[in-house]
């Protein structure tokens, strides 16, 4: 089941984030994982869901196994229009196969529903370890008309 994130999902989402971080290029470096900052960011995303942020989770057997956080920002930080992008798009190995793609499609639909969004950008990192495979999961999105 895919649904909007709730405050009680934050510990599980933070754990998924930490696991992805611990498998990233930054694992074991001086650039550690900040639990407090991760919590702050996820709380903010829950509070701003549908109003500047997008935060959905995918559940399987009652456990959050994937999530996406999308954000809006000004084009080049100073433009009068907006661009949307995913900030986090993460999944565990237990995720149901179609859920990550559905999360991304939902974020794209959210972004395109805003008349001020002129670009939708989706990353392909961390949802799976193989960037080529993640890129194939991602629906086509670029080129949103102004």
C-alpha positions in Angstrom: 0.0 0.0 0.0 1.2 3.5 -0.9 0.1 6.4 1.3 1.1 9.8 2.6 3.8 9.6 5.3 2.9 10.2 8.9 5.0 11.3 11.8 5.1 7.7 13.2 6.8 6.6 9.9 9.8 8.9 10.6 11.9 6.4 12.6 11.5 3.7 9.9 12.3 6.1 7.1 15.3 7.4 9.0 16.5 3.8 9.4 16.2 3.2 5.7 18.1 6.5 5.0 20.9 5.4 7.4 21.2 2.0 5.7 21.4 3.6 2.3 24.0 6.1 3.7 26.0 3.3 5.2 26.3 1.7 1.7 27.1 5.0 0.0 30.5 6.4 -1.0 30.5 8.4 2.3 30.4 5.3 4.5 33.4 5.2 6.8 34.5 8.7 6.0 34.6 11.8 8.2 31.2 12.7 6.8 28.9 10.9 9.2 25.1 10.5 9.3 23.3 13.1 11.4 20.3 11.5 12.9 18.9 14.7 14.3 19.1 16.4 10.9 17.5 13.4 9.2 14.6 13.6 11.7 14.2 17.4 11.2 14.1 17.0 7.5 11.5 14.2 7.6 9.4 16.0 10.1 9.4 19.1 7.9 8.5 16.9 4.8 5.5 15.4 6.7 4.3 18.9 7.7 4.7 20.4 4.2 3.3 17.4 2.3 1.3 18.7 -0.7 2.4 22.3 0.2 6.0 22.5 -1.1 7.0 19.0 -0.4 5.8 15.5 -1.2 6.3 12.6 1.1 4.8 9.1 0.5 5.7 5.7 1.9 5.2 2.2 0.5 4.1 -0.4 3.1 4.3 -4.2 2.8 2.8 -6.4 5.5 2.4 -3.3 7.7 6.1 -2.2 7.5 7.4 0.8 5.5 9.7 -0.6 2.9 10.2 2.4 0.6 9.6 6.2 0.6 10.0 9.2 -1.5 10.5 12.9 -0.6 10.0 15.4 -3.3 10.7 19.1 -3.1 10.0 22.3 -5.0 12.7 24.9 -5.4 13.1 28.0 -7.6 14.7 27.5 -10.9 18.4 28.2 -10.2 17.3 29.4 -6.8 16.3 32.8 -8.2 13.8 32.1 -10.9 10.2 33.1 -10.8 9.1 29.5 -11.6 9.7 26.2 -9.8 11.5 22.9 -10.4 10.5 19.7 -8.7 13.0 17.0 -7.7 13.1 14.0 -5.5 15.3 14.5 -2.5 15.2 10.9 -1.3 13.9 7.8 -3.2 14.8 4.8 -1.1 13.7 1.2 -0.7 14.6 -1.9 1.2 15.2 -5.3 -0.3 11.8 -6.3 1.0 9.9 -3.7 -1.1 7.2 -5.0 -3.5 8.7 -4.7 -7.0 6.3 -2.1 -8.4 6.2 0.2 -5.4 9.3 2.3 -6.1 8.1 3.2 -9.6 4.6 4.0 -8.3 6.1 6.4 -5.6 8.0 8.2 -8.4 5.0 8.4 -10.6 3.0 9.9 -7.7 5.7 12.5 -7.1 5.7 13.4 -10.8 1.9 13.8 -10.8 2.1 16.0 -7.8 4.8 18.2 -9.4 3.0 18.5 -12.7 -0.2 19.5 -10.9 1.5 22.8 -9.9 1.2 25.4 -12.7 4.4 27.1 -11.5 6.6 23.9 -12.0 8.5 24.2 -15.3 10.9 21.3 -14.8 10.7 17.9 -13.1 13.9 16.2 -12.3 14.2 12.7 -10.9 17.4 11.1 -9.6 18.3 7.5 -9.9 20.5 7.0 -6.9 20.1 4.8 -3.8 16.8 3.1 -4.6 18.9 0.2 -6.0 22.6 -0.2 -6.1 22.8 -0.3 -9.9 22.2 3.2 -11.4 21.3 1.8 -14.8 18.6 -0.4 -13.3 17.3 2.6 -11.2 17.2 4.7 -14.4 15.0 2.0 -16.1 12.6 2.1 -13.1 12.2 5.8 -13.4 9.3 7.0 -15.6 10.2 9.6 -18.3 9.6 13.1 -16.8 11.8 15.8 -18.2 10.4 18.5 -20.4 7.4 19.7 -18.5 5.9 22.6 -20.4 5.8 26.0 -18.9 
